[in-house]
């Protein structure tokens, strides 16, 4: 029971990595605040956890007021916060953007696999809309910042804490075809290191996870050809289950990682080394 008697808040916990993390944390003794933009999804996760001790909160992490209210609610209910895991994210772009990306990826993949001179090129960034760019950064980067910022006072009061931010292999690789996602996730790594430097003297650790290809609702919209490209250079050559990432979050949240801060762990099958 690595998280016995601890209060943990997990964003994006209505599905995917966040849901798997909430489930594993509950198994390991934590009381979990399950946060998701979709209230019904958060409530479904809490039902699956099988205890009335856990709570569901609807929150759009891109809204700083909603984030502040969520942490105020957590303080009111539990009086403390020991662990924060930021998993909330989006993959959808503006209308038609995912279709363009997937069609382009399929064409590029076919060209790369064919003999002869390369005639097909990536054609994504010129068509990324302002709306899509802003939304991607708002949810991933700003949302992580808002949650980290709100968690810090509660952890200072508790005299300790662990923050786990979710980045991506795309931040390290600079993934072609998803420039806004790669940029947002790279920003999370800089934020993580900056906070680790600020908070170490207060016994608050801040680390990041950079997953590779994981089987989640977010990755379900990816064109199979693009997924093949992502896996082509990965030694393990497969898509991971969300629980394989959740175990990394558990390590960083627990005392097993007591001398880890400012680090990025990469459950990615070797796609980046």
Secondary structure by P-SEA (a helix, b strand, c coil): cccccbbbbbccccccaaaaaaaaaaaaccccccccccaaaaaaaaaaaccccbbbbbbccccaaaaaaaaaaaaaacccccbbbbcccccccccaaaaaaaaaaaaaaaaaaccccccccccccccccaaaaaaaaaccaaaaaaaaaaaaaaaaaaccbbbbbbbcccccccccccaaaaaaaaaaaaaaaaaaaacccccbbbbbbbbccccccccccccaaaaaaaaccccccccccaaaaaaaaaaaacccccccccbbbbccccccc
